[in-house]
Amino acid sequence: MEMNFSELKDFLNEKADFYNNLEFIQDDPVQIPHRFSLKQDVEIAGFLAATIAWGNRKSIIKSADKMLVMMGNSPYDFVMNHTESDLIFLQDKNIHRTFNGEDFIYFIRQFRKIYSNNESLEDLFLINNEETNFQHSIERFRQKFLGTEKHRTHKHVSSPYKNSSSKRIMMFLRWMIRKDNRGVDFGIWQKIDQRFLSIPLDVHTGNISRKLGLISRTQNDWKTVEELDTIVRKLDDKDPSKYDFALFGLGVTKDLL
């Protein structure tokens, strides 16, 4: 699909506008944190839903539902007040694909440590001076959240330092940081500017981006995230990640085929 810059901008703005609305929520994992109003509930439910966001969207939502039920539908309260016997109950549960009960328990324990010292997960993702994206921020978060001891769960929190696109964390960050009045993204974090956000890059958004000529790299990795940053920030330097709605929507509907 050949378009000049101006046509591309108009096309993607129109598609972002079309898909970014409340109807988007009902089929998307973002519906999981939307069940809550307490900031910490939104963060925990959002992070868990984003962590297991691979595969079919219906099965992701079903698996996230299962985790919420196991937490009595009060994630923050469960994280802060669970007993060891509550966790033993979760040990052998099958959650979602390779994310199992042991991983779930590990997350719950790490959340409690974090929230014992921080009011919000935002504190772990702050962007430092001179940084232009979340590459270093995600790594700092990983060090604080995952701790120093090696554990099987570490693979569920991907690292840009290992050239991962960190799609699931980027999606979670979009939910927490992006501010608009459309009702999909929460925008509940006040200390981080949305201009630093990148597109959560996966097979679908990657393929559509290539069809549109936004990227040339063939892998869906961190280097490609930065390549895509270059163009989407030219399209809108104040809110680049809104184009996730356009690329994702086009990927689902196959509008370009």
Residue frames as qw, qx, qy, qz and C-alpha x, y, z in Angstrom:
[[0.000, 0.888, 0.459, 0.000, 0.00, 0.00, 0.00],
 [0.476, 0.140, 0.019, 0.868, 1.76, 3.14, -1.21],
 [0.129, -0.922, -0.361, -0.059, 0.86, 6.39, 0.52],
 [0.338, 0.554, -0.256, 0.716, 2.73, 9.62, 0.99],
 [0.245, -0.022, -0.661, 0.709, 3.33, 10.93, 4.52],
 [0.332, -0.026, 0.148, -0.931, 0.27, 13.14, 4.59],
 [0.721, -0.061, -0.459, -0.515, -2.05, 10.37, 3.30],
 [0.584, -0.023, -0.767, 0.264, -0.54, 7.89, 5.76],
 [0.036, 0.012, -0.533, 0.845, -1.09, 10.27, 8.66],
 [0.538, -0.033, -0.052, -0.841, -4.73, 10.90, 7.68],
 [0.732, -0.014, -0.624, -0.271, -5.37, 7.18, 7.16],
 [0.501, -0.049, -0.752, 0.426, -3.86, 6.11, 10.51],
 [0.137, -0.038, 0.384, -0.913, -5.52, 8.97, 12.42],
 [0.647, -0.056, -0.247, -0.720, -8.86, 7.94, 10.96],
 [0.736, -0.053, -0.673, -0.052, -8.33, 4.26, 11.89],
 [0.283, 0.024, -0.673, 0.684, -7.08, 5.11, 15.41],
 [0.347, -0.050, 0.174, -0.920, -10.15, 7.29, 15.89],
 [0.710, -0.043, -0.451, -0.539, -12.42, 4.51, 14.59],
 [0.725, -0.076, -0.678, 0.097, -11.12, 1.72, 16.87],
 [0.254, 0.076, -0.587, 0.765, -10.41, 3.73, 20.04],
 [0.491, -0.348, -0.055, -0.797, -13.83, 3.58, 21.70],
 [0.560, -0.295, 0.586, -0.506, -15.74, 1.71, 24.41],
 [0.932, 0.205, -0.046, -0.295, -16.73, -1.11, 22.03],
 [0.494, 0.564, -0.641, 0.162, -13.05, -2.04, 21.84],
 [0.298, -0.467, 0.678, -0.484, -13.13, -3.06, 25.52],
 [0.851, -0.073, 0.240, -0.462, -15.64, -5.92, 25.28],
 [0.961, 0.253, -0.107, 0.029, -13.36, -8.21, 23.23],
 [0.459, 0.638, -0.438, 0.437, -10.02, -7.09, 24.64],
 [0.660, -0.220, -0.571, 0.435, -8.02, -8.02, 27.79],
 [0.067, 0.277, -0.217, 0.934, -8.22, -4.33, 28.80],
 [0.589, -0.491, -0.338, -0.547, -11.72, -5.24, 30.06],
 [0.720, -0.254, -0.569, 0.304, -10.09, -7.04, 33.03],
 [0.312, -0.115, -0.363, 0.870, -8.70, -3.92, 34.78],
 [0.231, -0.304, -0.237, -0.893, -11.86, -2.03, 33.75],
 [0.583, -0.490, -0.630, -0.152, -13.77, -3.99, 36.36],
 [0.575, -0.464, -0.400, 0.543, -12.05, -1.99, 39.11],
 [0.061, 0.942, 0.106, 0.314, -11.81, 1.59, 40.28],
 [0.585, -0.757, 0.208, 0.205, -9.12, 1.41, 43.02],
 [0.304, 0.822, -0.456, -0.150, -5.80, 2.37, 41.43],
 [0.235, -0.470, 0.850, -0.019, -3.89, -0.63, 42.83],
 [0.705, 0.239, 0.639, -0.193, -6.64, -3.05, 41.72],
 [0.618, 0.759, -0.016, -0.205, -6.45, -1.60, 38.21],
 [0.111, 0.754, -0.643, -0.079, -2.65, -1.95, 38.19],
 [0.420, -0.263, 0.865, -0.084, -2.56, -5.54, 39.45],
 [0.710, 0.413, 0.536, -0.195, -5.45, -6.77, 37.29],
 [0.504, 0.824, -0.156, -0.207, -3.96, -4.93, 34.31],
 [0.015, -0.672, 0.736, 0.083, -0.47, -6.29, 34.81],
 [0.545, -0.059, 0.831, -0.098, -1.71, -9.86, 35.22],
 [0.693, 0.588, 0.363, -0.206, -3.97, -9.63, 32.16],
 [0.374, 0.840, -0.349, -0.179, -1.17, -8.10, 30.08],
 [0.288, -0.538, 0.792, 0.039, 1.32, -10.74, 31.24],
 [0.542, 0.107, 0.834, 0.014, -0.78, -13.59, 29.83],
 [0.523, 0.690, 0.116, -0.487, -1.79, -11.68, 26.69],
 [0.119, 0.418, -0.755, -0.491, -0.65, -14.09, 24.05],
 [0.105, 0.213, 0.965, 0.111, -2.84, -16.32, 21.93],
 [0.136, -0.559, -0.670, -0.470, -6.58, -16.05, 21.45],
 [0.108, -0.373, 0.213, -0.896, -8.15, -12.98, 23.11],
 [0.743, -0.392, -0.228, -0.492, -11.14, -14.96, 24.41],
 [0.863, -0.174, -0.418, 0.224, -8.89, -17.46, 26.17],
 [0.338, 0.271, -0.361, 0.826, -6.73, -14.64, 27.60],
 [0.399, -0.423, 0.054, -0.812, -9.84, -13.03, 29.12],
 [0.868, -0.290, -0.326, -0.236, -11.03, -16.40, 30.45],
 [0.748, 0.004, -0.446, 0.492, -7.66, -17.10, 32.09],
 [0.098, 0.331, -0.277, 0.897, -7.49, -13.61, 33.59],
 [0.643, -0.429, -0.166, -0.613, -11.03, -14.14, 34.94],
 [0.871, -0.186, -0.443, 0.104, -9.80, -17.29, 36.62],
 [0.483, 0.142, -0.418, 0.756, -6.99, -15.38, 38.37],
 [0.238, -0.401, 0.097, -0.879, -9.41, -12.72, 39.61],
 [0.801, -0.371, -0.291, -0.369, -11.76, -15.35, 41.04],
 [0.796, -0.079, -0.457, 0.388, -8.81, -16.98, 42.85],
 [0.277, 0.134, -0.321, 0.896, -8.07, -13.55, 44.38],
 [0.036, -0.582, -0.697, 0.417, -11.67, -13.10, 45.54],
 [0.259, 0.749, 0.406, 0.455, -12.12, -10.40, 42.89],
 [0.251, -0.967, 0.045, 0.004, -10.14, -8.03, 45.13],
 [0.808, 0.385, -0.238, 0.377, -6.58, -8.20, 43.74],
 [0.139, 0.656, -0.400, 0.625, -4.95, -5.54, 45.95],
 [0.672, -0.503, 0.284, -0.464, -6.59, -6.82, 49.13],
 [1.000, -0.004, -0.020, 0.020, -5.53, -10.37, 48.26],
 [0.627, 0.528, -0.321, 0.473, -1.96, -9.31, 47.48],
 [0.029, -0.618, 0.427, -0.659, -1.56, -7.46, 50.77],
 [0.579, -0.367, 0.442, -0.578, -3.51, -9.81, 53.09],
 [0.869, 0.117, -0.432, -0.211, -3.13, -13.35, 51.71],
 [0.672, -0.541, 0.495, -0.106, -1.93, -16.17, 53.94],
 [0.055, -0.433, 0.861, 0.262, 0.49, -18.94, 53.01],
 [0.433, 0.217, 0.868, -0.107, -2.41, -21.40, 52.87],
 [0.501, 0.728, 0.164, -0.438, -4.13, -19.13, 50.32],
 [0.245, 0.703, -0.570, -0.348, -1.04, -19.49, 48.14],
 [0.302, -0.175, 0.937, 0.034, -0.75, -23.27, 48.63],
 [0.579, 0.489, 0.565, -0.327, -4.27, -23.49, 47.17],
 [0.474, 0.795, -0.127, -0.357, -2.96, -21.84, 43.97],
 [0.373, -0.554, 0.688, 0.284, 0.18, -23.99, 43.63],
 [0.413, 0.027, 0.862, 0.294, -1.10, -26.62, 41.22],
 [0.465, 0.700, 0.370, -0.396, -3.53, -24.46, 39.29],
 [0.501, 0.216, 0.526, 0.653, -3.24, -24.25, 35.53],
 [0.062, 0.668, 0.200, -0.714, -3.59, -20.56, 34.61],
 [0.571, 0.771, 0.015, -0.281, -2.70, -19.82, 30.97],
 [0.741, 0.576, -0.323, 0.127, -0.41, -21.81, 28.71],
 [0.691, 0.158, -0.499, 0.499, 3.07, -21.75, 30.31],
 [0.139, -0.451, 0.355, -0.807, 1.99, -19.30, 33.04],
 [0.608, -0.280, -0.741, -0.054, 1.08, -21.62, 35.91],
 [0.583, -0.756, -0.285, -0.088, 0.20, -21.55, 39.62],
 [0.719, -0.318, -0.078, 0.614, 3.83, -21.25, 40.64],
 [0.311, 0.311, 0.192, 0.877, 4.23, -18.17, 38.44],
 [0.310, -0.727, -0.357, -0.497, 1.01, -16.66, 39.81],
 [0.698, -0.637, -0.237, 0.227, 2.23, -17.15, 43.40],
 [0.604, -0.064, 0.033, 0.793, 5.57, -15.56, 42.54],
 [0.064, 0.530, 0.266, 0.803, 3.80, -12.49, 41.10],
 [0.507, -0.756, -0.337, -0.242, 1.59, -12.19, 44.20],
 [0.725, -0.477, -0.147, 0.475, 4.61, -12.32, 46.53],
 [0.459, 0.104, 0.141, 0.871, 6.50, -9.75, 44.43],
 [0.131, -0.682, -0.352, -0.627, 3.48, -7.45, 44.29],
 [0.600, -0.741, -0.295, 0.057, 3.25, -7.49, 48.08],
 [0.644, -0.276, -0.011, 0.713, 6.93, -6.50, 48.39],
 [0.251, 0.345, 0.283, 0.859, 6.47, -3.67, 45.89],
 [0.292, -0.700, -0.359, -0.544, 3.26, -2.30, 47.41],
 [0.656, -0.594, -0.324, 0.334, 4.70, -2.47, 50.91],
 [0.473, -0.374, 0.059, 0.796, 7.13, 0.25, 49.79],
 [0.033, -0.011, 0.401, 0.915, 5.31, 1.99, 46.93],
 [0.451, 0.359, 0.405, -0.709, 1.85, 3.45, 46.52],
 [0.741, 0.573, 0.070, -0.342, 1.80, 2.60, 42.81],
 [0.844, 0.085, 0.368, 0.381, 3.65, 0.51, 40.21],
 [0.379, 0.903, 0.043, 0.198, 4.25, 3.82, 38.45],
 [0.364, -0.863, 0.343, 0.070, 7.14, 4.48, 40.85],
 [0.726, -0.247, 0.575, 0.285, 9.03, 1.56, 39.27],
 [0.632, 0.486, 0.481, 0.365, 8.65, 2.79, 35.69],
 [0.006, -0.929, -0.037, 0.368, 9.74, 6.43, 35.96],
 [0.721, 0.566, 0.082, 0.390, 11.68, 7.75, 32.97],
 [0.543, -0.551, 0.018, 0.634, 15.06, 9.36, 33.67],
 [0.177, 0.859, -0.162, -0.452, 16.48, 12.46, 31.99],
 [0.059, 0.541, -0.711, -0.445, 17.94, 11.82, 28.54],
 [0.324, 0.116, 0.937, 0.065, 15.76, 8.69, 28.05],
 [0.341, 0.174, -0.325, -0.864, 13.41, 8.73, 25.08],
 [0.732, -0.105, -0.509, -0.441, 11.55, 5.42, 25.57],
 [0.771, -0.500, 0.185, -0.350, 10.95, 2.68, 28.14],
 [0.781, 0.324, -0.515, 0.141, 13.97, 0.49, 27.34],
 [0.287, 0.309, -0.664, 0.618, 15.88, 1.30, 30.55],
 [0.503, -0.279, 0.267, -0.773, 12.74, 1.88, 32.59],
 [0.918, -0.045, -0.234, -0.318, 11.48, -1.66, 31.90],
 [0.690, 0.234, -0.591, 0.346, 14.85, -3.08, 32.90],
 [0.040, -0.333, 0.541, -0.771, 14.81, -1.14, 36.18],
 [0.742, -0.189, 0.068, -0.640, 11.29, -2.41, 36.81],
 [0.886, 0.095, -0.450, -0.062, 12.40, -5.99, 36.12],
 [0.425, 0.298, -0.651, 0.554, 15.25, -5.71, 38.62],
 [0.280, -0.241, 0.468, -0.803, 12.94, -4.41, 41.35],
 [0.799, -0.046, -0.008, -0.599, 9.98, -6.65, 40.59],
 [0.902, 0.153, -0.397, -0.074, 11.77, -9.91, 39.85],
 [0.673, -0.669, 0.314, 0.004, 14.51, -9.69, 42.46],
 [0.079, 0.716, -0.674, -0.163, 17.99, -11.13, 42.11],
 [0.511, -0.147, 0.846, -0.046, 17.30, -14.85, 42.56],
 [0.249, 0.136, -0.738, -0.612, 16.76, -16.73, 39.30],
 [0.492, 0.223, 0.701, -0.467, 13.23, -18.07, 38.96],
 [0.336, 0.294, 0.807, 0.386, 11.22, -19.67, 36.16],
 [0.153, 0.827, 0.501, -0.205, 8.79, -16.74, 36.27],
 [0.204, -0.607, 0.215, 0.737, 11.40, -14.27, 34.99],
 [0.245, 0.082, 0.730, 0.633, 10.69, -15.39, 31.42],
 [0.077, 0.711, 0.693, 0.087, 7.17, -13.96, 31.72],
 [0.060, -0.940, -0.084, 0.325, 8.52, -10.42, 32.12],
 [0.791, 0.396, 0.172, 0.434, 10.46, -9.78, 28.93],
 [0.435, -0.672, 0.085, 0.594, 13.53, -7.58, 28.60],
 [0.481, 0.874, -0.032, -0.061, 14.36, -4.98, 25.93],
 [0.219, -0.753, 0.605, 0.138, 18.00, -5.54, 26.94],
 [0.530, -0.073, 0.825, 0.181, 17.61, -9.01, 25.42],
 [0.104, 0.140, -0.544, -0.820, 16.08, -7.34, 22.34],
 [0.086, 0.483, 0.870, -0.040, 12.51, -8.39, 23.17],
 [0.059, -0.497, -0.345, -0.794, 9.77, -6.07, 21.88],
 [0.052, -0.165, -0.683, 0.710, 8.29, -6.34, 25.42],
 [0.238, -0.344, -0.561, -0.715, 4.87, -6.17, 23.78],
 [0.475, -0.580, -0.661, -0.037, 2.91, -7.13, 26.89],
 [0.391, -0.479, -0.319, 0.718, 4.58, -4.59, 29.16],
 [0.067, 0.003, 0.260, 0.963, 4.21, -1.89, 26.51],
 [0.322, -0.482, -0.643, -0.501, 0.50, -2.68, 26.32],
 [0.491, -0.601, -0.542, 0.322, 0.17, -2.44, 30.11],
 [0.316, -0.306, -0.076, 0.895, 2.04, 0.90, 30.06],
 [0.088, -0.264, -0.460, -0.843, -0.28, 2.23, 27.35],
 [0.421, -0.600, -0.659, -0.168, -3.29, 1.32, 29.49],
 [0.503, -0.581, -0.396, 0.503, -1.89, 3.06, 32.58],
 [0.345, -0.336, 0.065, 0.874, -0.36, 6.16, 30.97],
 [0.099, 0.292, 0.539, 0.784, -2.36, 7.22, 27.88],
 [0.108, 0.482, 0.512, -0.702, -4.79, 10.02, 28.59],
 [0.155, -0.147, -0.488, -0.846, -7.73, 10.72, 26.33],
 [0.478, 0.017, 0.399, -0.782, -11.47, 10.85, 26.85],
 [0.581, 0.140, -0.628, -0.500, -12.32, 7.66, 24.95],
 [0.778, -0.338, 0.248, -0.469, -12.59, 5.37, 27.95],
 [0.933, 0.169, -0.312, 0.058, -10.29, 2.53, 26.81],
 [0.580, 0.228, -0.464, 0.630, -6.95, 3.56, 28.34],
 [0.492, -0.681, -0.492, 0.231, -6.97, 4.59, 31.99],
 [0.264, 0.675, -0.094, 0.682, -4.39, 7.40, 32.14],
 [0.635, -0.742, -0.201, -0.071, -4.14, 7.00, 35.92],
 [0.730, -0.253, -0.039, 0.634, -0.37, 7.57, 36.10],
 [0.063, 0.986, 0.144, -0.064, 0.55, 11.22, 36.43],
 [0.411, -0.757, 0.348, 0.369, 4.36, 11.20, 36.55],
 [0.481, -0.119, 0.697, 0.519, 5.12, 9.72, 33.11],
 [0.371, 0.534, -0.136, -0.748, 4.40, 11.49, 29.82],
 [0.824, 0.310, 0.457, -0.131, 2.63, 9.47, 27.13],
 [0.479, 0.804, -0.298, -0.191, 5.02, 10.80, 24.47],
 [0.150, -0.569, 0.809, 0.013, 7.56, 8.20, 25.66],
 [0.781, 0.082, 0.565, -0.253, 5.24, 5.28, 24.84],
 [0.081, 0.323, -0.786, -0.521, 5.95, 2.88, 21.98],
 [0.774, 0.068, -0.283, -0.562, 3.61, 0.61, 20.00],
 [0.683, -0.256, 0.666, -0.153, 3.18, -2.85, 21.59],
 [0.436, 0.523, -0.584, -0.442, 4.74, -4.81, 18.73],
 [0.670, -0.068, 0.731, -0.113, 3.61, -8.34, 17.92],
 [0.412, 0.128, 0.785, 0.445, 3.01, -10.45, 14.80],
 [0.254, 0.755, 0.600, 0.080, -0.17, -8.55, 13.80],
 [0.021, -0.955, -0.023, 0.295, 1.01, -4.97, 14.38],
 [0.403, -0.479, 0.571, 0.531, 4.38, -5.89, 12.85],
 [0.438, 0.287, 0.751, 0.402, 2.83, -7.30, 9.67],
 [0.189, 0.885, 0.426, 0.014, 0.49, -4.35, 9.20],
 [0.220, -0.860, 0.179, 0.425, 3.36, -1.90, 9.84],
 [0.426, -0.230, 0.669, 0.564, 5.38, -3.59, 7.09],
 [0.360, 0.566, 0.688, 0.276, 2.46, -3.54, 4.65],
 [0.042, 0.966, 0.242, -0.076, 2.13, 0.19, 5.27],
 [0.613, 0.545, -0.141, 0.555, 5.88, 0.72, 4.86],
 [0.396, -0.884, 0.095, -0.228, 6.30, 1.99, 8.44],
 [0.557, -0.607, 0.560, 0.085, 9.12, -0.47, 9.19],
 [0.627, 0.544, -0.515, -0.212, 11.60, -2.47, 7.14],
 [0.096, -0.400, 0.882, -0.229, 13.07, -4.85, 9.73],
 [0.625, -0.071, -0.671, -0.392, 11.64, -8.38, 9.53],
 [0.405, -0.186, -0.806, 0.389, 11.92, -9.35, 13.23],
 [0.381, -0.777, -0.254, -0.432, 9.46, -8.15, 15.86],
 [0.697, -0.237, -0.387, 0.554, 12.10, -7.11, 18.39],
 [0.274, -0.776, -0.233, 0.518, 13.15, -4.03, 20.36],
 [0.280, -0.241, 0.388, 0.845, 15.17, -2.61, 17.47],
 [0.018, 0.424, 0.704, 0.570, 12.00, -2.74, 15.37],
 [0.233, -0.792, -0.516, 0.230, 10.03, -1.05, 18.19],
 [0.283, -0.621, 0.053, 0.729, 12.53, 1.82, 17.95],
 [0.184, 0.064, 0.617, 0.762, 12.28, 1.86, 14.15],
 [0.100, -0.648, -0.702, -0.277, 8.49, 2.15, 14.45],
 [0.307, -0.709, -0.318, 0.550, 8.92, 4.86, 17.12],
 [0.280, -0.226, 0.291, 0.887, 10.72, 7.04, 14.60],
 [0.059, -0.292, -0.618, -0.728, 7.76, 7.17, 12.23],
 [0.300, -0.682, -0.661, -0.092, 4.81, 7.19, 14.67],
 [0.359, -0.616, -0.254, 0.654, 6.41, 10.02, 16.64],
 [0.112, -0.062, 0.360, 0.924, 6.58, 12.03, 13.42],
 [0.205, -0.482, -0.710, -0.470, 2.86, 11.34, 12.93],
 [0.453, -0.789, -0.168, -0.380, 2.04, 12.52, 16.49],
 [0.438, 0.364, -0.598, 0.564, 4.87, 13.35, 18.88],
 [0.348, -0.375, 0.414, -0.753, 2.52, 13.94, 21.83],
 [0.763, -0.043, 0.467, -0.446, 0.56, 10.67, 21.59],
 [0.283, 0.441, -0.761, -0.383, 2.40, 8.14, 19.40],
 [0.115, -0.027, 0.987, -0.105, 0.92, 4.99, 20.94],
 [0.584, 0.363, 0.317, -0.653, -2.63, 5.89, 19.84],
 [0.528, 0.460, -0.540, -0.468, -1.60, 4.30, 16.53],
 [0.134, -0.121, 0.973, -0.143, -1.67, 0.96, 18.29],
 [0.542, 0.391, 0.539, -0.513, -5.46, 1.12, 17.89],
 [0.562, 0.625, -0.248, -0.482, -5.08, 1.68, 14.14],
 [0.267, 0.464, -0.832, -0.143, -2.48, -1.05, 13.59],
 [0.247, -0.006, 0.921, -0.302, -4.19, -3.56, 15.88],
 [0.583, 0.449, 0.375, -0.564, -7.62, -2.86, 14.40],
 [0.548, 0.593, -0.422, -0.414, -6.30, -3.24, 10.86],
 [0.069, 0.346, -0.935, 0.026, -4.59, -6.48, 11.90],
 [0.395, 0.169, 0.807, -0.404, -7.83, -7.94, 13.27],
 [0.591, 0.578, 0.288, -0.484, -10.09, -6.81, 10.42],
 [0.595, 0.024, 0.609, 0.524, -7.52, -7.46, 7.66],
 [0.307, 0.844, 0.234, -0.373, -8.65, -4.16, 6.08],
 [0.030, 0.740, -0.476, -0.474, -5.46, -3.92, 4.04],
 [0.486, -0.084, 0.837, 0.235, -5.68, -7.36, 2.42]]
